[in-house]
């Protein structure tokens, strides 16, 4: 199962790996990926990961990626 969603206004890719874990990644942020036993858990984890990656990028003076147009920043 490969699906595309959003978290915090960023695109997120979801897939199930060979062990049955749900893997979520944000293609706009290098190295931003997480997993969970359920899709809901993976979603929560990727949201946290996105926030941590953005915080780290900001602290290091890196350019932050733009959010997806037309979102309110809450993923909806």
MDAnalysis code that builds the backbone (N, CA, C; Angstrom):
import MDAnalysis as mda
import numpy as np

u = mda.Universe.empty(228, n_residues=76, atom_resindex=np.repeat(np.arange(76), 3), trajectory=True)
u.add_TopologyAttr("name", ["N", "CA", "C"] * 76)
u.add_TopologyAttr("resid", np.arange(1, 77))
u.add_TopologyAttr("resname", ["UNK", "UNK", "UNK", "UNK", "UNK", "UNK", "UNK", "UNK", "UNK", "UNK", "UNK", "UNK", "UNK", "UNK", "UNK", "UNK", "UNK", "UNK", "UNK", "UNK", "UNK", "UNK", "UNK", "UNK", "UNK", "UNK", "UNK", "UNK", "UNK", "UNK", "UNK", "UNK", "UNK", "UNK", "UNK", "UNK", "UNK", "UNK", "UNK", "UNK", "UNK", "UNK", "UNK", "UNK", "UNK", "UNK", "UNK", "UNK", "UNK", "UNK", "UNK", "UNK", "UNK", "UNK", "UNK", "UNK", "UNK", "UNK", "UNK", "UNK", "UNK", "UNK", "UNK", "UNK", "UNK", "UNK", "UNK", "UNK", "UNK", "UNK", "UNK", "UNK", "UNK", "UNK", "UNK", "UNK"])
u.atoms.positions = np.array([
    [0.838, -1.186, 0.000],
    [0.000, 0.000, 0.000],
    [0.874, 1.237, 0.000],
    [0.844, 2.011, -1.024],
    [1.507, 3.297, -1.083],
    [0.425, 4.358, -1.152],
    [0.476, 5.322, -0.251],
    [-0.489, 6.409, -0.267],
    [0.248, 7.719, -0.058],
    [-0.422, 8.797, -0.426],
    [0.129, 10.133, -0.239],
    [-0.840, 10.898, 0.639],
    [-0.310, 11.595, 1.611],
    [-1.134, 12.413, 2.493],
    [-0.394, 13.699, 2.803],
    [-0.827, 14.356, 3.860],
    [-0.184, 15.583, 4.317],
    [-0.091, 15.559, 5.824],
    [0.960, 16.183, 6.321],
    [1.104, 16.408, 7.754],
    [1.691, 17.799, 7.928],
    [1.023, 18.627, 8.693],
    [1.480, 19.981, 8.960],
    [1.681, 20.783, 7.675],
    [0.925, 20.446, 6.634],
    [1.020, 21.164, 5.377],
    [2.108, 20.656, 4.449],
    [2.773, 19.573, 4.809],
    [3.812, 18.982, 3.966],
    [3.317, 17.655, 3.399],
    [3.751, 17.325, 2.178],
    [3.360, 16.027, 1.623],
    [4.040, 14.899, 2.405],
    [3.319, 13.805, 2.574],
    [3.848, 12.637, 3.277],
    [3.508, 11.396, 2.462],
    [4.495, 10.553, 2.266],
    [4.306, 9.279, 1.586],
    [4.194, 8.181, 2.622],
    [3.239, 7.262, 2.431],
    [3.045, 6.142, 3.350],
    [3.196, 4.832, 2.585],
    [3.826, 3.884, 3.214],
    [3.895, 2.542, 2.638],
    [4.054, 1.531, 3.765],
    [3.816, 0.292, 3.444],
    [3.992, -0.797, 4.403],
    [5.240, -1.558, 3.983],
    [6.160, -1.761, 4.940],
    [7.392, -2.469, 4.589],
    [7.191, -3.981, 4.672],
    [8.254, -4.720, 4.405],
    [8.163, -6.180, 4.342],
    [7.829, -6.829, 5.694],
    [7.997, -6.074, 6.790],
    [7.673, -6.618, 8.117],
    [6.270, -6.234, 8.576],
    [5.564, -5.438, 7.756],
    [4.218, -5.013, 8.117],
    [4.168, -3.672, 8.836],
    [5.330, -3.037, 9.039],
    [5.362, -1.720, 9.676],
    [4.928, -0.660, 8.673],
    [4.260, 0.361, 9.157],
    [3.879, 1.503, 8.335],
    [5.028, 2.501, 8.359],
    [5.487, 2.884, 7.182],
    [6.598, 3.819, 7.046],
    [6.056, 5.105, 6.433],
    [6.422, 6.231, 7.026],
    [5.998, 7.539, 6.519],
    [7.236, 8.383, 6.275],
    [7.227, 9.120, 5.168],
    [8.356, 9.997, 4.874],
    [7.851, 11.296, 4.273],
    [8.618, 12.351, 4.491],
    [8.303, 13.658, 3.920],
    [9.358, 13.948, 2.856],
    [8.993, 13.872, 1.583],
    [9.972, 14.020, 0.512],
    [10.599, 15.410, 0.408],
    [9.999, 16.427, 1.019],
    [10.558, 17.776, 0.955],
    [11.643, 18.020, 1.990],
    [11.786, 17.084, 2.936],
    [12.777, 17.253, 3.996],
    [13.693, 16.037, 4.000],
    [14.939, 16.248, 3.613],
    [15.916, 15.152, 3.530],
    [16.049, 14.450, 4.885],
    [15.938, 13.133, 4.882],
    [16.105, 12.336, 6.083],
    [14.920, 12.336, 7.022],
    [13.787, 12.851, 6.583],
    [12.604, 12.934, 7.441],
    [11.697, 11.739, 7.168],
    [11.816, 10.735, 8.004],
    [10.981, 9.549, 7.877],
    [10.775, 8.936, 9.246],
    [9.726, 8.168, 9.385],
    [9.413, 7.505, 10.644],
    [8.568, 6.278, 10.338],
    [8.171, 5.580, 11.367],
    [7.360, 4.378, 11.184],
    [6.454, 4.179, 12.385],
    [5.569, 3.206, 12.278],
    [4.679, 2.863, 13.373],
    [4.022, 1.522, 13.117],
    [3.475, 0.952, 14.166],
    [2.767, -0.322, 14.042],
    [1.447, -0.165, 13.296],
    [0.871, 1.046, 13.365],
    [-0.383, 1.351, 12.667],
    [-0.178, 2.608, 11.835],
    [-1.077, 2.855, 10.896],
    [-1.003, 4.058, 10.099],
    [-1.127, 5.295, 10.986],
    [-2.020, 5.249, 11.957],
    [-2.201, 6.384, 12.870],
    [-0.928, 6.666, 13.660],
    [-0.255, 5.629, 14.103],
    [0.992, 5.810, 14.843],
    [2.074, 6.403, 13.940],
    [2.169, 5.903, 12.715],
    [3.146, 6.434, 11.770],
    [2.852, 7.900, 11.464],
    [1.578, 8.266, 11.345],
    [1.181, 9.658, 11.100],
    [1.621, 10.562, 12.247],
    [1.369, 10.133, 13.473],
    [1.787, 10.919, 14.634],
    [3.297, 11.057, 14.695],
    [3.981, 9.972, 14.387],
    [5.440, 9.995, 14.431],
    [6.031, 10.895, 13.348],
    [5.449, 10.900, 12.145],
    [6.003, 11.737, 11.081],
    [5.736, 13.207, 11.374],
    [4.616, 13.510, 11.995],
    [4.362, 14.905, 12.398],
    [5.456, 15.383, 13.352],
    [5.772, 14.567, 14.334],
    [6.821, 14.909, 15.293],
    [8.171, 15.033, 14.589],
    [8.438, 14.138, 13.673],
    [9.693, 14.156, 12.931],
    [9.813, 15.427, 12.090],
    [8.741, 15.816, 11.423],
    [8.755, 17.034, 10.622],
    [9.095, 18.234, 11.501],
    [8.439, 18.335, 12.647],
    [8.698, 19.454, 13.554],
    [10.148, 19.472, 14.023],
    [10.677, 18.307, 14.375],
    [12.064, 18.229, 14.827],
    [13.045, 18.584, 13.708],
    [12.770, 18.108, 12.499],
    [13.642, 18.424, 11.359],
    [13.623, 19.918, 11.062],
    [12.442, 20.530, 11.078],
    [12.335, 21.960, 10.819],
    [13.072, 22.765, 11.892],
    [12.932, 22.350, 13.133],
    [13.628, 23.018, 14.235],
    [15.145, 22.930, 14.041],
    [15.620, 21.754, 13.674],
    [17.050, 21.550, 13.455],
    [17.543, 22.388, 12.272],
    [16.777, 22.406, 11.193],
    [17.157, 23.189, 10.017],
    [17.236, 24.673, 10.372],
    [16.271, 25.147, 11.140],
    [16.245, 26.550, 11.535],
    [17.450, 26.884, 12.415],
    [17.770, 26.013, 13.356],
    [18.916, 26.235, 14.245],
    [20.227, 26.296, 13.477],
    [20.315, 25.574, 12.361],
    [21.538, 25.546, 11.568],
    [21.521, 26.539, 10.404],
    [20.499, 27.384, 10.358],
    [20.419, 28.412, 9.335],
    [20.112, 27.893, 7.944],
    [19.550, 26.692, 7.860],
    [19.198, 26.116, 6.567],
    [17.858, 26.684, 6.092],
    [17.703, 26.752, 4.775],
    [16.448, 27.217, 4.204],
    [15.358, 26.186, 4.479],
    [14.226, 26.661, 4.994],
    [13.111, 25.773, 5.291],
    [12.287, 25.534, 4.034],
    [11.808, 24.300, 3.818],
    [10.972, 24.021, 2.649],
    [9.607, 24.687, 2.789],
    [9.017, 25.017, 1.664],
    [7.688, 25.635, 1.664],
    [6.634, 24.565, 1.925],
    [5.609, 24.952, 2.656],
    [4.482, 24.043, 2.875],
    [3.659, 23.958, 1.609],
    [2.779, 23.001, 1.540],
    [1.922, 22.823, 0.373],
    [0.897, 23.951, 0.351],
    [0.752, 24.610, -0.783],
    [-0.193, 25.716, -0.912],
    [-1.609, 25.234, -0.638],
    [-2.394, 26.099, -0.003],
    [-3.799, 25.792, 0.224],
    [-4.065, 25.015, 1.502],
    [-3.060, 24.872, 2.364],
    [-3.298, 24.198, 3.642],
    [-3.235, 25.219, 4.758],
    [-3.804, 24.869, 5.868],
    [-3.792, 25.773, 7.008],
    [-2.687, 25.437, 7.999],
    [-1.802, 24.487, 7.626],
    [-0.710, 24.122, 8.500],
    [-1.056, 23.037, 9.504],
    [-2.309, 22.588, 9.495],
    [-2.719, 21.549, 10.432],
    [-2.858, 20.204, 9.754],
    [-2.550, 20.166, 8.481],
    [-2.686, 18.913, 7.744],
    [-4.043, 18.734, 7.099],
    [-4.916, 19.705, 7.269],
    [-6.259, 19.552, 6.728],
    [-6.555, 20.348, 5.531],
])
